[in-house]
Each structure stands twice: as structure tokens, then as C-alpha cells.
């Protein structure tokens, strides 16, 4: 599993996805991040994400993002966990 610090994130390489609930996202998020809550992404990623793109996933504490990246990798998606 690839892990990077938010300071090394380059938006030209792929979208940044915040997997927190929408209410938490509204209170605090990284500028430019897309919000797809963990509960939605974990069950519907095949309809939401393009397998040919690389995704950068983050959450407040790192637990949800680590789990999502692991799921995506199992199914052949390219994903990196981003730590805040």
C-alpha cells in the first residue's frame, strides 16, 4: 500500500477523495478534495471510480482511507493513502 503525506500530493496525478461523512467534510476538508463518504465508496466504488485512474484517498484519522485503499487494490484499482 502506498502512503504519502498531503504535502507531497500533486493534483495533476489524480483526484483527492475525502471519505469522511458529508457533515464532517462540510466542516473541514482539504481544498479541491472530492467527498465520497466511506459508506458509499466502500459499497459502490465500481460504479463511481474509473479503473484506469489513480486515486488519492484521505480521512481525518487515516483508518477509513487505509481500508478503502486496501479494498481498491484488491479489485485492481490504483490508490494511495494520503496522511494529513
Secondary structure as UniProt FT lines:
FT   STRAND          2..5
FT   HELIX           6..8
FT   HELIX           11..13
FT   STRAND          16..18
FT   HELIX           22..27
FT   TURN            31..32
FT   STRAND          34..35
FT   HELIX           38..48
FT   TURN            51..52
FT   STRAND          54..58
FT   HELIX           63..74
FT   TURN            75..76
FT   STRAND          78..83
//
